Amino acid sequence: MVEALRTEWRQTKNKFLSQVRKMKHPVGKLNWGDLRRGEPFCNEFGFERGTPIDRYYLDKFIGSIRHQVKGKVVEIGGALSNRGEYGFENVSTYDAVDLLESPLVNICGDVHESNLLKPGYYDTILLFNVLEHCHTPQKVVDNIQNWLVPSGYCMAIVPNAQRIHNNPGDYWRILPDGMKTLFQNFDEVQVTTYGNPTSLIASYMGIAAEELTPDELDQSHPLYPVTTCLVAKNSNN
Ligand SMILES: C[S@@+](CC[C@H](N)C(=O)[O-])C[C@H]1O[C@@H](n2cnc3c(N)ncnc32)[C@H](O)[C@@H]1O
């Protein structure tokens, strides 16, 4: 019995060692180059070097939803000027909400409060990089559902591979299954991701989008999301 186990162990070990020898990048021989470091290249998401990776994917997401942003719109954690900046042309009114009072927004308050906005009022609610800052995201999603008209849309993006940034807190990295769960009471939910191992490392290291090729940015690997995006249609009633 013991001898049989020893033989099996030897065979497994030899098989593993022969696989390691055949590896294109053998263990211990990786060239880490500039990446072997304890600090990112830019601590501000890559802004000092160019376009942060998450901004590149936000632009792509906005491009994909632009035609669906319609009617009475509110952007949570956004700015009134984004209506023009993001090219939302099918909008009748545009509100911007934030916790912090500023000339950028016309409504100041906490989206955890159910009476912050009018029930059944908005055709579209935009939520870009906000849910990770909400201590109780399910409460916020339930409020959004209540503020939407029947069959209205919520469009959201959350970071997956991004350093901690307190705005005011930073509580979660919500993955695709988490987004589906938060929005499970909506009628139709589409969740997509952007990112791959290269852009994920670039995002954490503060490397800018301009430093990667379009292919390196646009390859999508479902197991390595940098951002998760959602388009959810409210139920009819
Ligand atoms: C990371 S910033 C995102 C800004 C912008 N949407 C973007 O993608 O660049 C998050 C914004 O959401 C706001 N915010 C966070 N929690 C909030 C809450 N509970 N209610 C309203 N606004 C909130 C913050 O004040 C901040 O302006």
PDBQT file of the ligand as one rigid body, heavy atoms in Angstrom, charges set to zero:
ROOT
HETATM    1  C1  LIG A 301     -15.953  57.581  -7.994  1.00  0.00    +0.000 C 
HETATM    2  S1  LIG A 301     -17.016  58.960  -8.156  1.00  0.00    +0.000 S 
HETATM    3  C2  LIG A 301     -17.656  58.646  -9.775  1.00  0.00    +0.000 C 
HETATM    4  C3  LIG A 301     -17.858  59.902 -10.535  1.00  0.00    +0.000 C 
HETATM    5  C4  LIG A 301     -18.310  59.704 -12.009  1.00  0.00    +0.000 C 
HETATM    6  N1  LIG A 301     -19.608  59.109 -12.103  1.00  0.00    +0.000 N 
HETATM    7  C5  LIG A 301     -17.290  58.924 -12.775  1.00  0.00    +0.000 C 
HETATM    8  O1  LIG A 301     -17.542  57.791 -13.200  1.00  0.00    +0.000 OA
HETATM    9  O2  LIG A 301     -16.197  59.450 -12.936  1.00  0.00    +0.000 OA
HETATM   10  C6  LIG A 301     -18.418  58.549  -7.118  1.00  0.00    +0.000 C 
HETATM   11  C7  LIG A 301     -19.362  59.718  -6.932  1.00  0.00    +0.000 C 
HETATM   12  O3  LIG A 301     -20.557  59.221  -6.292  1.00  0.00    +0.000 OA
HETATM   13  C8  LIG A 301     -20.896  60.073  -5.212  1.00  0.00    +0.000 C 
HETATM   14  N2  LIG A 301     -21.580  59.269  -4.192  1.00  0.00    +0.000 N 
HETATM   15  C9  LIG A 301     -21.039  58.279  -3.452  1.00  0.00    +0.000 A 
HETATM   16  N3  LIG A 301     -21.953  57.776  -2.603  1.00  0.00    +0.000 NA
HETATM   17  C10 LIG A 301     -23.110  58.452  -2.830  1.00  0.00    +0.000 A 
HETATM   18  C11 LIG A 301     -24.413  58.391  -2.269  1.00  0.00    +0.000 A 
HETATM   19  N4  LIG A 301     -24.689  57.529  -1.303  1.00  0.00    +0.000 N 
HETATM   20  N5  LIG A 301     -25.361  59.243  -2.715  1.00  0.00    +0.000 NA
HETATM   21  C12 LIG A 301     -25.060  60.151  -3.710  1.00  0.00    +0.000 A 
HETATM   22  N6  LIG A 301     -23.845  60.252  -4.289  1.00  0.00    +0.000 NA
HETATM   23  C13 LIG A 301     -22.876  59.410  -3.859  1.00  0.00    +0.000 A 
HETATM   24  C14 LIG A 301     -19.548  60.621  -4.723  1.00  0.00    +0.000 C 
HETATM   25  O4  LIG A 301     -19.715  61.820  -3.985  1.00  0.00    +0.000 OA
HETATM   26  C15 LIG A 301     -18.788  60.800  -6.040  1.00  0.00    +0.000 C 
HETATM   27  O5  LIG A 301     -19.029  62.062  -6.620  1.00  0.00    +0.000 OA
ENDROOT
TORSDOF 0
